[in-house]
Amino acid sequence: MKIYKTIFLLIFVTLFSACDDKLELSDPNNMIAENYWASAEQAQAGIDAAYNNLLIDGYYMRMTPALTDGRADDFRGDTPWPDLMQVSNFTILPTADPVQWVWAAYYQQIFRVNQVLQKVPEIEMDESYKSRIIGQAHFLRGLAYFHLKINFEKVPLVLVPAEGEDYNTPTASEEEIWNQIIADFQKSQELLPVDYESISGPDKGQIGRATKGAATGFLGKTYLYTEKWEQAAGEFDKLVNGPDVNIYSLVDNYRDNFGPFNENNPESLFEVQFEGTDEVGGTVMNYGGEPSGSWMQVSSVGHTYAMDGYGYSDFLPTQWIYEEFKEEQTVDGGVDPRLLATIASYEPGANSTTVYNGVEWPHAEEAIYPRKYTHDGFGFDLESQGSVELSEINYRVMRYADVLLMYAEALNETGQTQQAYQYIQQVRDRANLPDLEEVKPGMSQNEMREQIAHERALELSVESIRYHDIVRWGWLYDSDKLEEIRAHDSEFNTWSEGKEYLPIPQSELDVNPNLEPNSAN
C-alpha cells in the first residue's frame, strides 16, 4: 500500500488559539493545535501532512525539478513562460512566482514537521511507532533544509513552530544550517527502519515512507556537499557493503527508474509517490494551498518536459549532452542505452524512429527532446493521463546508482582512486560500456575527478542533480571550467557571481526585517 493513498484524509491543524472569553465551537475538520495531538492517529496524520508537501507545485510536483534542471548545462529553456526562461539563464527576479513557490513549499514542510517533533513525543502511544514517526519528521526536515541551503544559500533556521514575533527568524550561518541538516539525517538514520515490511504497527507495508537507507544516503550526500569526504565514504559504504542497509541494487532496465512501471524498485532509496486519478480520484490540481479530499496526487513534470505536440516542451536537452552520450560505444559497438531513455532523438541505427505509442518521428530529424520522466515509449498515446498536465510517474529523489558514483567520488577524494573504479564500473556495466580499468587504467586523482563528472552527467542527466554538482565542484568560479560550461549551454553567458542561487523572495524580505538577502538578490 502506498502511503499517499490516504494522505489527504489528514486533519488540517492550525496554530490559532481561541480567546478565553469567547464562545468556543469545535470544528472537527479544522481543529486548533491545543485540541489536537492527543492520539496515535493524529500523530500519523501530522506526519502525513508533511509528506503532502512533496506533492505540491513548489516541491516535486514540478518546480523543484524544473528550476534545478533548467539551470544545468544539459538542459536549456524552450518556454514562453518568462519566469522559467529567466531561471534557466540566471536572470530571475526575487518577485517571480516560482521562486516564492519553492521557498514556501520547503518552509511549509518545516512548519509541519516542527509540530510533529514538538507534540508527538508527549502522546501516549506505542513507542516504536512513535519513534518511526519522529524519525520521518527529522528526515523530511533535513530534506527541506537541504533544498533551501543548496538553492537559496542563506536561510533562516526554524526549529520550533513559529508564532507572533518569532516569525521574524534571522538568517542562520552556513555552519548552523549544514549542522542541522546533518543532525536531522543522523537522527532519522537512528530511528527509521530498513523497510516497512518487517515491522508491526499501522504503518506496516506502507510504501513511500522514509527509511534508514534514505537517511543514510542523504547523510552521505550532505557530507559530500560539505567536502567531509571520509564521513561521506563511511555512510555510502553502509549502503554498498554494510550488514544493515545494503539492500539496494541496480535494476536491469535503466528506464524502469523513470516511468510508470516498476516503481519503488530495489534501486530506489526514496521516491515521491504520485498517483493518477484512476487510483485516488480528485478534481482539484494539487498545486498548493490548504489540502482537501478533492485534491489530485499527480505530477506535472512529464507534461512540462514532454516534446512539442505532447506536452509544453519548456526545456530541451543541450547538444552537448546528446553528443556526450555518443562519446563511447557499448562493448558490442552500440549506442549507450541511457541516451534513448533520457533523450528522444531520431536514431535509425538504434531502431528509434517512433515516439509514444508507435507514432513515426514527427519532428525534424536533428531535433532532440527530453524523454526521461515522460510517457514516451511506454505504450501511451498521450503525455497526460486522463486530463491536462496529469502524470502518475513517481519522482525518484535518490537512486542506488547515484550512491555508487558518490561513493567513488568520496573514495577518490580520500586518495583511494584505484578503489573507486569498481563502483563506477557497476554503473557502466548496466550501460554495457567497456571496463574502465582496461580503457583508462591508472588514472590520477584529478583524471578520476573528470571521469566521475562525465559518468554522473550521463547516468543522472535530467534528475535535478547535474546543476548542483556543477555548483558544489566550484566550476562556475574556475575560468577554464566556466568556459567549458558556456560552450555546453550558452545560457551560462548571462550567469554572474552569486546568481548560481535563486534570490530570496522579495515578499519574504518585505515581511521579515531580520532576513538577509543572498548573493542573487
GUNUTI-445010 format. One record per residue (C-alpha): x, y, z. Coordinates in steps of 0.2 Angstrom, whole numbers, plus 5000, padded with zeros to 4 digits. Layout:
N
XYZ/...
! end
This chain:
521
500050005000/500750174995/500750305009/499950444999/498350344996/497750415012/498750575014/497350695010/496250625024/497350715036/496550845048/497251025044/498051085060/498251275064/499151365077/497751495082/497151485099/495351535104/495151685116/494651635134/493151755135/492351695118/491151555114/492251405109/491551305095/492551145089/492651115071/493250935069/493950965051/494951125056/495551095074/496651215084/498351155090/497851145108/496551025105/497550915093/499050805095/498150685108/498250515099/499250405088/498050435074/498350615075/500250595076/500150495060/499050625051/500350755057/501750675048/500750635033/500350815031/502250845030/502350715016/500950805007/502150955004/503250844992/501750834980/501451024978/502051134964/503451214973/504251044978/504250884967/502650914958/503551024946/504551174951/506051094961/506450984946/506151124933/507151264942/508551144945/508651054928/508451214919/509951294927/511151144922/512151134906/511250984900/509551074899/509151244891/507551344891/506251324877/504751404885/503651554883/503451574902/504751714906/505051654924/505651484918/506651564905/507451684917/507851554929/508751454915/509851604910/510151664928/509151824927/507651784938/507051924949/506551904968/504751944963/504551794952/503151674957/504151514955/505451574967/504151604980/503351444977/504851334981/505351434996/503551425003/503451235000/505051205009/504651305024/502851245025/503551065026/504751135040/503251215049/502351045049/503750935054/504151055068/502451025075/502750845074/504350855083/503650965097/502050875100/502150695096/503450645110/502150695123/500750575115/500450405124/500650285110/501750135105/503550185107/504250105091/502850185081/503150355089/505050335085/504650305067/503550455066/504850565074/506250485063/505250535047/504950715053/506850735055/507150665038/505950775030/506550925039/508350885034/507750865016/506851035016/508351125023/509551035011/508551104997/508451285005/510351285008/510851224990/509551334981/509551494992/511251505000/510651605016/509151555025/508351565042/508451415054/506751375062/506651235074/505051265083/503351305077/503451495075/502151625080/502051805084/503751895083/504551735081/504151735063/505451855060/506851725062/508551795057/509651725043/510751575050/512551555047/513151425034/513851315048/512251315058/511151265043/512351125037/512551065056/510651055057/510450955041/511750835047/510950815064/509250785056/509850655045/510850575059/509350565070/508250495056/509550365052/509550315071/507650305072/507050235055/506850055050/507649975035/505949945027/504149945032/503849765029/504749695044/503949805057/502249795066/501049945068/499850045057/501250095045/501749915041/501949885022/501650075018/502750115003/503550285001/503950325019/505750375023/506950235028/508550215036/509350195019/508650355013/509350445029/511050365026/511050415008/510650595012/511850605026/513250545015/512650665002/512750815014/514450765019/514950755001/514250934998/515250995013/516850905007/516850795023/517550655012/517950525024/516250535033/515350535016/516350375011/515850295028/514050325025/514050265007/514950115012/513550065024/512350065009/513549974997/514449845009/513749865027/512749725036/511249835039/510649945025/511449865010/509849805002/509949904986/510449854969/510349924951/508849864941/509249784924/508249914914/508950084917/507250164910/506250074924/506850214935/505950354926/504250284920/502550224927/503050044929/504249954941/504150104954/504950084971/506149964964/507749904973/508750044965/507650174974/508150244991/506750374991/505450424979/503950544979/502350444977/501250514963/499550434958/498350454943/496550504946/496050324942/496850274958/496450414970/495150524961/495150714964/494550864955/495750994961/497551004955/498750984969/499751144966/499751204984/498651294997/497651205010/497451025006/495750945004/494950775000/494650844982/496550864978/497350754965/499050674968/499850704951/501450764944/501750894931/503550864927/503150754912/501950874904/503251014907/504650924899/503750824885/504150864867/503150984856/501450904852/501350804868/501750924881/502451104885/504251074879/504851204892/506551134891/507651044878/509250944880/510851034875/511850974860/513250944872/512450814882/511750724867/513550714860/514250664877/513150504876/513950464860/515750484865/515950304870/515150154862/514549994871/515549844871/514649774856/514849944846/513050014850/512450174857/512450204876/510650144881/510450284893/510450404878/508650354872/508050334890/508550514893/508350604876/507050574862/508050584846/507950514828/509150364828/508850244814/510450144818/509750114836/507950074829/507250234837/506150314824/504550324833/503850414849/502450374861/501350234855/502250204839/502050374830/503350404817/504650534822/503550694820/504950824821/506550874811/507750734811/509050834820/507850884834/508050824852/506850824866/506850764884/506150584887/506550544905/505050564916/503850574901/502650434895/503650424878/503950244874/502950164887/501450124876/500450284879/499650394866/499750554875/500850634889/499450674900/498450534908/496650574910/496750764909/497950914906/499550904915/499250744924/500550614927/500650464939/502550444937/503450444954/504950564956/506550464961/507450584973/508950464976/509450314967/510750174971/511750224955/512050394962/512650314979/513950214969/514550364960/514550474976/515550334985/516850334971/517050524972/517250514991/518550374989/519450474976/519550624986/520250525001/521650464990/520850294986/520750324967/521050144962/519650084974/518450204965/518550104949/517449964955/515950064960/515950164944/516050004934/514449944942/513550084934/514450074917/514149884916/512249914916/512550034901/513649894893/515150004892/516949944892/517949904908/518550074914/520149994921/520549924904/520250084894/520850214907/522050124919/522950204932/522050374932/522750514943/521550584956/521250734945/520950624930/519750524940/518850684945/518550724927/517950544924/516750544938/516050714932/515750634915/514950474922/513750574933/513250684918/512750534908/511950424922/511050564931/510550694917/508850774920/508750714938/508950884947/510750834951/511950904937/511751084941/512151064960/513650954955/514251104945/514051224959/514751114973/516351074962/516651264960/516651254942/515751424940/517251514948/518551414938/518851514922/519351364912/517851264918/516651414916/517251424898/516851234895/515151254903/514751404892/515151304877/513951174883/512551294886/512551474880/511351524894/512851524906/513451684896/512251784907/512751704923/513751824935/514451794953/513151754965/511751714953/512051524955/510751544968/508951584967/508551754975/507751764992/505951804988/505551994989/503951954998/504951875012/506252015013/504752135015/503952055030/505551995039/506752135044/507952005051/508151915034/509651955024/509651955005/510851824997/512151854983/510751834970/509651974976/
! end
